[in-house]
Amino acid sequence: MLPLMEDPNGELRRQRELVAAHLRWLDEQIARSPGQSSPAAIPLVPPPPVSTSKPMPPPHVPVGAIPAPVASGSIPELVLPEIDPGSIRNEVRRGCFIYVIIVTLLLAASIAVAVWIGGE
């Protein structure tokens, strides 16, 4: 059994802070884009009051699934790998070539079985 957290809403508050930091980052990115006006700050709506009559059990989340807390105001940039269109074309050609070879071998094997069975 998992030990109970002192503050059952602590994880929810932490997630809310992460979302707020992400929204601030999005506002900064929109403000930096050329030709766009600065967006009006959208006020965060406070969460509805939580009933304290029955506490919620802590979520069952694997330890490695929760990301480390992000420092206030800094969100790491998402880095996507560069994709070479030539390599994609070569991979597609290779896949089609392998597919044709497999289909040809299956067809030859089925013809060989049909000839072997029909010859008796």
N, C-alpha and C positions, 0 to 999 in steps of 0.2 A: 504494500500500500504506500502511496506517495505521501510525504509529509505535507501538511496543509500550509499554504502560504499565509503570511501575516496579513497581507493586503490582497484579497482575491481579485481586485480590480487593477492591481499594479501592472499586469501585462497589458491590459486594455489601455491604460493610460500611456504606457510606453509605445504601443502601436499608434496611438493617436498623435503622439509627439513626432513619430517617424513620418506619418502622413502629412502633418503640418510642415515639417522640414522639407518634404518633397514638394508640397504646394508652393512654398517660398522659392525653391529652386526653379520650379516651372515658371513662376512669375518673373524671375530674373532672366531666364532664357527668352521669354517672350519680349521682355523689355529690350533685350540686346539685339533682337532680330531687326534688320533694316526695314524701314518703311512702316513699321508698326508702332502704334501709340502704346503707352504704358497702360497695362490693364489695371482696373480699379481693384483694390484689395478686397477679396471676398472674405467677409468675416466668418470665422469658424463658429458653427452652431454648437452650443454645448450639448453633451449627450443627455438623453432623458434620465431622470432620476431612477436609480436602481433600488428595487425593493430589497430590504435587508432581512426579510422574514426567512428566506431560504437561500443560503450562500451557494454560488455556483461552484461546482468542482473544478479544479485546475484542468486545463486542456492537456491531453496526452499528446505531446509533441516530442519527437526525438531530439536529443540534446544538440546535435549538429545542425538541425533544421532552422534554429533561430539565429539570425545574423547578429553580428556584433553591433552594439549601439553606435550610431553615427554621431560625430561631434556636431554640435549645433551650428547650422548654417553651411555645413560642408557636406555635399553629396558627391561621391566619386563618379567620375565620368564613365559612361558605358562604352567599352571598347569592343568593337566588332571586328572580326578578322577580315582582311582584304580578300576578296574572291576574284580569282583570275578567270575571265570568261573562257579562255582557251583551255584551261584545265577541266572546266565543266564539260566542254564539248568533247574532249578526249575521254572523259569518264563515261559519257553517254555512248560514244562510239564503242568503247570497250564493252559496256554492258550489253549493247545490241549485238555485238559480235559473239559474245558468250551465249546469249539467248539463241541466236541462230545455230550455233554449234550444238547446243543441248537439244533443240528441236530436231535438227538433222539426225543426231545420234538416236533419239527416241524413235523417229520415223524409220530409220534403217533397222533398228532392233525389232520394231513391230512387224516390218515386212519380212525380216528373217524368221521370226516366230511363225508368221502366217504361212510362209513357204515350207517351213519344217513341219508344221501341223498338217498342212494340205498335201504334202508329199507322201504321207503314209497311207 
